[in-house]
Amino acid sequence: MDQNTPAADQDAVYDPAVAEPRWQAAWAARDCFRAADVPAGDKPKYYVLEMFPYPSGKIHMGHVRNYTLGDVVARYKRARGFDVLHPMGWDAFGLPAENAARQRNIPPARWTYDNIAAMRSELKRIGLSLDWSREFATCDPAYYGQQQKIFLDFWQAGLVERRLSAVNWDPVDNTVLANEQVIDGKGWLSGAAVEKRNLAQWFLKITDYAPELLAGLDALPRWPERVRTMQANWIGRSEGAEVTFPLTAPAGDIHDVSVYTTRPDTLFGMSFLAIAADHKLAAFAAQTNDSVRQFIAECHSAGTSEAAIETAEKRGIDTGLFVIHPFTGAKFPVWIANFVLMDYGTGAIFGCPCGDQRDLDFARKYHLPVPVVIAPADAGLDFTITDKAYDGPGLIRNSDFLDGLDSPAAKSRAIAALEERKAGRGVVNWRLRDWGISRQRYWGCPIPVIHCPSCGPQPVPAADLPVRLPEDVSFDRPGNPLDHHPSWKHVACPACGAPALRETDTFDTFIDSSWYFARFCAPEAATPTDRRAVDHWLPVDQYVGGIEHAILHLLYARFFTRAMEKCGHVGLAEPFAGLFTQGMVTHASYKNADGQWLYPEEVEFAADGAATARADGRPVSVGRIEKMSKSKRNTVDPGVIIDRFGADTARWFVLSDNPPERDVEWTESGVQGASRFLTRLFRLTARVADEAVQPHHESLSAPAKALRQATHRCIAAVSEAVEHFAFNVAIAKLHELANHLADSEKHPADPSLLWARRECAGIAAQLVAPFVPHLAEDIFARLNPGHPALVAELDWPQADPSLVALDELTIAVQIMGKLRGTILLPPGADAETAYEAALAEPNVARALAGMTIVKRIHVPDRIVNFVVRS
């Protein structure tokens, strides 16, 4: 008997604590999941990848669901004859490691690699079919050194730029913050009041690819429509006009204000012009006006994300400056408004209150006029605007030469008039902005640039890559340790040899995750990519990750791939052919009588559902079901679940209840139910394993035929469900198959039934293998003692078409379109046979009594309908 074959036992008990490590060791010993860089032979390739994790030190149930989803696909495709690449790595740079270093006085590298080791062990317990030989972390110099090469290639290709940029500066952490990291004007970590500064920053010119990135979304049919829409909105193509408004008097060297608008048809509805607090005209106005200066400071101290600005009260201040309308010559005041962003358009808008709710709210607040220039096509002359702007389609009015035109025609006419008067032009605008990649942090990939006072910024020579992070850094004072390191930044200029300084900023960590999928194709290559390997494996056939990455990560990866294509590192534009965004794992949250969050294991429930704290018996309030969160302690430790029930139970549960794109609620009863089913399946198949082996039977008893039909129909159903990511449907079909196998025990055990039962049990082992691989191996080994193969090495079972085909179909019988009965017919029954059977159906016959049939309708294998009259 093979050493992995469990001993026969009449009262066999499946013990996952014993079985799961045994099968994991067997897979590892036989290198079941290792992929060659460029496989030989003619097998089709399939690249499955889940978004790699940040090494926080502990996996959570979201990890279990995410990686199990990908594992099902990988195991299924491998069984279907594909060469599968299914790697794992670590998105390892980032601020949490720096914070840990400051708090615990340990190097970020040690904290990170210790966490990786812990999480690797936890992930291996899940039984994932990963090629661990390709593992890397983005903080490995071997990885980020290749990333530095890519950056220098981008620079040479004209895709990198260094320029001054207004940034959110945290004066305590001494770092730049993204808009989303400014909360109520304060740094999200330090709590310090954020300052606006102009700093020299490195940018990747993603805007060069805006049209291509937008058009490319149409070539991604296997991406969720929601994600494609989110990216399209973020790229934000719009057509409109750039309008020049002359100032009534020069403001220093500023003579006019440029405005981008998508609504040039409403220019005659102008009530004011508003500029961003960072606009150069605002700075001019602040020179002589203390109130303006104070208002600008207040804008800078408020939240700077689009979401924060959208929900904030609309406020402004009059600068005392005026602009001239390009069509009428009328004067309009220039305001600074807290809702105008420098990052979109030109940092200035013309306010048309009748057609924009934000402008209307602003105008009402500051008692500015609200001229009506657009109205619904059927509106009368008395149409007015009260507290709600009209932003729908309509006809233009009170607008001189635009009167009576609909909006599209008026836009075209207004743009033509602007161009005739040299007061503006038609333009296409993009919401997308270049990608600022500079971060004032230590724990990131060093930007491979040397600054020379004479030569300017110089690329680090290729022979000197990677530029490694120094290990002897101190976190005893705020700011970037690279800035105050005594020696690391002091180098010679590679061009002239004079004393120079290294760039001390590090890359935005989104860069690390923008090309890792290409490195997995050949992680040991001496260049960023091995072209033979990436040309073989890319694109990723199935990418799996959360919807929260719909915009930044996925958009940056699409851009990065195009830039790498330009530099010759890859030969394609789109990195991910298929994308699946999984739902979250949720759980109820609990608070004790003191308002403190409790872990689920700290709560117990009485028979009537009342919740109390285990510690003191006091009442516990049960909150809503929401995403598992460390802050609310509504988490479940996967390690505890694996200890109690085994990894397969956790895998089965997170896949079984809901479609994988929807959230799944983690419940104790649900986990116990999953465990009970797997135990039942094991016992059913163990009893089959104890039965005498029968030769193949051509002549089948009725129970044997029924069981074989159920088995082969299950093959077809599970195969189709897995192909379409309907894993919960596949699991439901496997429950049905287990019921059929159990029902077969009720019949006399003739030889053909015993043979069909063994076939059913063996196929069940293969069908459940993508979902519960350890149990599948155990079942298969018991059924086939001494068999040389593992289930992980077997081909996917093939359904016999003759057994899948139904002997009879249920046909609906309708009278005047209303269901009156059903009949059973063989597939393909002709119309006359269907009519005859329908007329003989008792309920139909009663309903037709006294009626005259004027028309008969037959939809083959589906419906019979009678049209009648009294």
C-alpha positions, -999 to 999 in steps of 0.1 A, spaced: 0 0 0 13 35 -8 24 55 22 -2 81 15 -31 56 14 -52 57 45 -57 24 62 -91 7 55 -115 12 84 -151 1 87 -158 31 109 -134 55 92 -130 90 106 -115 118 86 -91 138 107 -80 169 88 -53 176 114 -35 145 102 -47 143 65 -40 179 54 -3 181 63 2 146 48 -13 157 14 5 190 14 38 172 19 29 148 -9 22 176 -34 54 193 -24 75 161 -27 62 156 -63 65 193 -73 29 192 -84 25 229 -89 58 240 -102 57 257 -136 86 260 -161 95 294 -173 87 284 -208 70 249 -207 79 224 -235 51 207 -254 19 219 -269 -3 223 -238 -21 256 -236 -10 280 -209 -31 294 -181 -18 321 -157 -39 325 -125 -29 353 -101 -45 367 -70 -35 402 -60 -5 396 -37 -8 405 0 9 431 21 28 412 48 10 425 79 20 394 98 -13 375 99 -38 363 73 -75 369 77 -106 353 62 -106 377 33 -72 362 23 -87 327 26 -116 336 3 -94 355 -22 -67 328 -26 -92 299 -25 -111 315 -54 -79 316 -75 -69 281 -63 -102 266 -76 -94 280 -110 -58 269 -110 -66 233 -99 -94 231 -124 -74 244 -153 -45 221 -145 -69 191 -145 -83 203 -179 -48 200 -195 -34 235 -191 1 244 -181 -8 265 -151 13 293 -136 0 302 -101 26 321 -82 28 340 -49 48 370 -36 46 399 -12 38 436 -17 63 444 10 72 481 10 51 507 28 46 529 57 33 503 82 68 488 84 83 522 91 58 529 118 66 495 134 103 503 133 96 536 151 73 520 177 93 488 183 128 500 175 134 472 150 145 475 114 117 476 88 133 447 69 133 424 99 97 432 107 87 426 71 106 394 66 94 380 100 58 388 89 64 371 55 76 339 72 46 339 95 21 345 67 37 320 44 32 293 70 -4 303 74 -11 303 37 5 269 32 -20 255 57 -48 264 33 -35 239 8 -31 264 -21 -17 250 -54 10 277 -55 44 276 -72 64 287 -42 96 285 -62 88 318 -78 82 336 -45 97 371 -41 90 402 -20 91 437 -36 116 447 -9 141 422 -22 170 441 -38 169 416 -67 133 428 -74 136 465 -68 169 467 -86 151 455 -118 124 481 -110 151 508 -110 162 496 -144 126 500 -157 124 535 -143 156 545 -161 143 530 -193 111 550 -189 132 582 -183 151 576 -214 119 570 -233 105 604 -223 79 590 -198 95 605 -167 95 641 -156 106 661 -126 88 693 -118 75 715 -90 41 704 -77 18 716 -50 17 689 -24 1 682 10 30 684 35 28 668 69 52 689 91 54 662 118 60 631 96 79 653 71 63 636 42 39 643 13 4 630 18 -21 620 -8 -54 640 -8 -71 610 7 -47 610 36 -57 645 47 -86 643 72 -102 675 82 -70 694 73 -48 671 94 -24 643 86 -41 609 89 -13 595 111 3 625 129 -28 646 133 -7 677 124 -22 706 104 -12 699 68 6 726 49 6 733 11 41 733 -3 56 733 -38 82 705 -40 102 690 -68 85 657 -75 90 628 -100 61 620 -123 53 592 -147 35 606 -178 5 584 -176 -15 612 -194 4 604 -226 -16 571 -226 -50 585 -215 -67 579 -249 -52 545 -252 -61 535 -217 -97 546 -223 -100 528 -256 -84 497 -243 -113 491 -218 -134 480 -248 -110 452 -254 -115 437 -219 -148 418 -221 -139 396 -192 -136 425 -168 -166 435 -147 -186 463 -163 -185 482 -130 -147 482 -130 -145 494 -166 -169 522 -159 -150 533 -128 -118 534 -148 -134 553 -177 -148 579 -152 -113 582 -136 -96 588 -170 -125 612 -176 -126 622 -212 -148 652 -219 -153 675 -248 -159 712 -243 -143 746 -247 -113 764 -232 -126 800 -228 -104 830 -222 -118 857 -199 -98 889 -200 -93 907 -167 -106 943 -166 -72 953 -154 -39 934 -153 -32 916 -120 6 918 -120 16 898 -151 -17 881 -153 -40 895 -180 -67 868 -183 -82 837 -168 -85 805 -188 -116 783 -180 -124 748 -192 -161 740 -195 -181 711 -209 -211 735 -211 -202 763 -235 -239 763 -245 -247 780 -211 -221 808 -213 -248 834 -213 -259 821 -180 -227 832 -163 -230 848 -129 -194 847 -115 -160 832 -122 -144 811 -95 -108 800 -91 -90 775 -69 -72 786 -38 -40 775 -54 -46 795 -86 -19 821 -94 -46 848 -94 -56 839 -59 -20 844 -48 -20 878 -64 -52 888 -46 -38 876 -13 -9 900 -15 -31 930 -6 -61 914 11 -58 898 45 -93 883 43 -84 865 10 -51 854 26 -70 839 56 -96 822 33 -68 805 13 -52 793 45 -86 778 55 -89 760 22 -55 746 26 -63 733 61 -95 715 49 -97 680 34 -83 680 -1 -98 648 -15 -126 651 -40 -149 633 -16 -142 658 12 -146 688 -11 -178 675 -26 -194 671 9 -180 703 24 -200 735 27 -196 756 -5 -177 787 5 -159 815 -12 -145 850 -11 -147 879 -35 -113 889 -47 -124 923 -59 -112 914 -95 -134 913 -126 -133 895 -159 -150 904 -192 -175 880 -209 -162 870 -243 -197 874 -260 -214 903 -241 -185 923 -228 -202 924 -194 -181 924 -162 -183 895 -137 -167 891 -103 -138 867 -96 -143 846 -65 -120 821 -48 -142 790 -41 -133 760 -19 -149 736 -44 -127 745 -74 -97 722 -78 -64 730 -95 -61 694 -105 -90 695 -130 -92 716 -161 -75 750 -155 -83 755 -119 -110 780 -128 -147 777 -137 -174 801 -149 -204 798 -126 -238 791 -143 -262 787 -114 -293 777 -135 -276 746 -149 -253 734 -121 -264 726 -85 -231 735 -69 -230 768 -87 -266 775 -77 -259 768 -40 -230 791 -42 -249 819 -59 -278 817 -34 -254 818 -5 -237 849 -18 -267 866 -34 -254 864 -69 -278 865 -100 -293 833 -115 -301 840 -151 -321 812 -168 -305 801 -201 -317 766 -205 -351 749 -199 -369 717 -208 -382 717 -244 -418 719 -233 -413 746 -206 -431 779 -209 -417 814 -208 -424 816 -170 -399 787 -163 -378 797 -133 -350 782 -111 -358 780 -74 -337 757 -52 -329 730 -78 -307 736 -109 -318 722 -142 -291 701 -157 -311 680 -182 -315 683 -219 -334 713 -232 -335 744 -254 -314 774 -249 -330 808 -241 -319 843 -232 -287 836 -250 -286 859 -281 -275 839 -312 -279 805 -293 -316 810 -286 -338 781 -297 -310 756 -302 -308 724 -283 -278 718 -261 -256 698 -286 -262 724 -314 -256 753 -290 -223 738 -278 -211 736 -314 -223 771 -322 -207 786 -291 -173 769 -297 -174 782 -333 -182 817 -321 -153 816 -295 -129 805 -322 -141 832 -346 -135 858 -319 -102 842 -308 -117 840 -273 -114 802 -270 -113 769 -287 -129 735 -287 -108 710 -267 -108 675 -253 -100 674 -216 -89 645 -194 -95 641 -157 -65 619 -154 -33 635 -141 3 624 -143 13 600 -116 34 616 -88 57 588 -76 79 606 -51 75 596 -14 95 610 15 100 576 32 127 551 39 109 518 34 105 520 -4 124 514 -36 151 541 -39 147 563 -69 179 557 -89 189 593 -96 219 614 -85 216 652 -83 247 671 -94 249 709 -89 266 712 -123 250 684 -144 216 683 -129 197 650 -122 217 620 -135 207 584 -139 225 559 -117 248 539 -140 234 504 -147 265 488 -132 257 504 -99 222 490 -97 205 481 -75 207 512 -53 202 495 -20 186 509 10 211 514 38 204 492 68 220 514 95 193 540 96 178 557 126 141 565 133 148 586 163 136 618 146 108 627 122 113 627 85 129 604 60 159 586 75 176 587 41 178 625 44 198 625 76 219 593 70 256 604 74 270 589 42 244 570 20 233 600 0 268 614 -6 282 601 -39 301 613 -69 283 626 -100 285 598 -126 289 625 -154 316 648 -140 328 631 -108 321 661 -86 304 657 -52 267 650 -56 237 638 -37 215 607 -42 178 612 -46 164 605 -11 128 601 -21 115 565 -27 89 552 -52 52 552 -45 45 516 -36 19 513 -64 49 510 -87 59 478 -69 26 462 -78 24 476 -113 47 450 -129 51 421 -104 29 398 -126 56 401 -154 84 393 -130 67 361 -119 71 348 -154 109 345 -148 118 358 -113 155 349 -116 161 367 -149 191 391 -150 169 417 -168 135 430 -156 118 404 -178 127 374 -199 110 380 -232 105 344 -240 89 338 -206 66 369 -206 57 363 -243 46 328 -233 28 335 -200 13 370 -204 -14 382 -202 -26 369 -169 -56 348 -179 -74 352 -146 -67 380 -121 -85 379 -87 -88 408 -62 -110 433 -45 -131 460 -61 -112 486 -40 -83 482 -64 -105 490 -95 -89 524 -102 -54 530 -89 -37 496 -89 -54 483 -120 -51 515 -140 -14 519 -130 -7 483 -140 -23 489 -174 -2 520 -180 30 504 -167 25 475 -191 21 499 -221 52 518 -210 71 485 -206 60 475 -241 74 508 -254 107 500 -238 108 464 -251 102 446 -218 69 430 -228 51 425 -261 15 434 -251 -5 463 -238 -31 447 -215 -17 427 -185 -49 411 -173 -72 393 -198 -98 384 -172 -106 401 -139 -127 388 -111 -135 410 -81 -146 390 -51 -169 400 -23 -158 405 13 -161 382 42 -184 399 68 -194 393 104 -216 409 130 -198 433 154 -201 433 192 -198 459 220 -198 453 257 -216 473 283 -186 498 284 -188 504 247 -156 484 239 -154 461 208 -153 424 215 -140 395 194 -167 369 184 -151 343 207 -156 367 236 -194 366 232 -219 338 240 -255 335 230 -284 322 251 -312 300 236 -333 331 231 -305 348 211 -295 372 239 -257 380 238 -235 384 268 -198 388 274 -180 356 284 -158 376 308 -184 391 330 -219 379 318 -230 415 311 -252 422 280 -235 427 247 -250 448 219 -249 432 185 -241 455 157 -247 453 120 -230 427 97 -201 444 80 -166 438 66 -143 421 90 -121 447 106 -93 447 132 -105 480 146 -140 465 153 -126 431 163 -153 413 142 -126 391 128 -122 353 128 -87 339 129 -83 314 100 -57 295 121 -83 288 148 -108 276 122 -82 253 106 -73 239 140 -109 232 148 -123 221 114 -95 219 89 -86 240 59 -111 223 36 -140 233 58 -129 269 57 -125 267 19 -158 250 14 -177 275 35 -163 307 19 -173 294 -15 -206 278 -8 -233 302 4 -231 332 -21 -218 339 -56 -182 347 -52 -186 383 -63 -210 389 -34 -202 393 3 -204 362 25 -213 363 61 -191 342 84 -213 323 109 -205 295 133 -235 276 122 -224 279 86 -189 266 93 -203 237 113 -227 229 84 -198 228 60 -179 205 83 -208 182 86 -212 179 49 -176 171 43 -177 145 70 -208 130 54 -191 129 20 -161 112 35 -182 85 52 -203 79 21 -172 73 0 -155 53 27 -183 28 27 -179 25 -11 -142 19 -6 -150 -10 16 -172 -26 -10 -159 -53 -33 -145 -40 -66 -166 -49 -95 -157 -51 -132 -172 -26 -156 -208 -34 -164 -224 -26 -197 -258 -39 -186 -271 -17 -158 -299 -21 -133 -323 8 -131 -307 22 -98 -272 19 -114 -283 37 -145 -299 65 -125 -267 69 -104 -245 70 -135 -268 96 -150 -266 117 -119 -228 114 -118 -223 124 -154 -248 152 -152 -229 165 -122 -196 165 -142 -212 186 -168 -229 210 -143 -198 215 -121 -176 220 -152 -199 247 -165 -202 264 -131 -165 266 -125 -159 279 -160 -183 308 -152 -171 314 -116 -204 301 -102 -186 282 -75 -217 282 -52 -237 266 -80 -210 239 -84 -211 232 -46 -249 229 -47 -245 203 -75 -220 184 -54 -244 183 -25 -270 168 -49 -245 141 -60 -238 132 -24 -276 127 -20 -277 105 -50 -248 84 -37 -266 81 -3 -299 71 -20 -282 44 -39 -276 26 -6 -313 20 -3 -313 -4 -33 -301 -40 -34 -264 -41 -41 -263 -58 -75 -229 -58 -92 -237 -30 -117 -248 -7 -88 -217 -15 -69 -197 -5 -100 -217 27 -105 -212 36 -68 -175 33 -71 -175 53 -103 -196 80 -85 -174 81 -55 -142 84 -76 -156 111 -98 -169 129 -67 -133 130 -54 -121 146 -86 -150 171 -88 -145 183 -52 -107 185 -56 -106 222 -66 -126 231 -36 -114 207 -9 -82 192 -22 -71 174 9 -103 155 14 -104 147 -23 -69 130 -21 -80 110 10 -112 98 -7 -93 89 -39 -66 70 -20 -91 50 -1 -109 40 -33 -77 32 -52 -51 19 -27 -16 18 -43 -26 40 -72 5 59 -83 -12 92 -90 -25 120 -69 -59 136 -76 -38 168 -82 -22 150 -112 -54 135 -127 -72 148 -158 -107 162 -152 -134 137 -157 -153 137 -189 -191 135 -190 -207 108 -212 -231 127 -234 -255 97 -236 -258 98 -198 -261 136 -196 -290 137 -220 -323 137 -202 -347 107 -209 -377 130 -204 -384 167 -203 -410 186 -184 -431 206 -209 -454 235 -198 -489 234 -212 -506 268 -214 -540 280 -224 -541 316 -236 -506 320 -221 -515 308 -186 -500 277 -172 -526 249 -168 -504 218 -164 -472 200 -173 -464 168 -193 -434 146 -196 -420 140 -232 -388 125 -246 -364 152 -259 -372 162 -295 -408 150 -294 -427 163 -325 -456 188 -323 -484 162 -328 -470 141 -300 -469 171 -277 -504 182 -286 -518 148 -280 -501 145 -246 -512 180 -237 -548 174 -245 -548 142 -224 -535 160 -193 -565 161 -169 -562 197 -157 -558 209 -193 -587 188 -205 -610 203 -178 -599 238 -187 -606 232 -224 -641 218 -219 -666 239 -239 -638 258 -256 -628 260 -293 -592 257 -301 -584 283 -327 -546 280 -327 -520 256 -314 -484 267 -306 -455 243 -300 -421 255 -288 -400 223 -290 -389 208 -257 -404 237 -238 -441 248 -242 -474 239 -257 -499 267 -258 -536 267 -270 -554 298 -282 -591 293 -276 -625 310 -277 -657 302 -259 
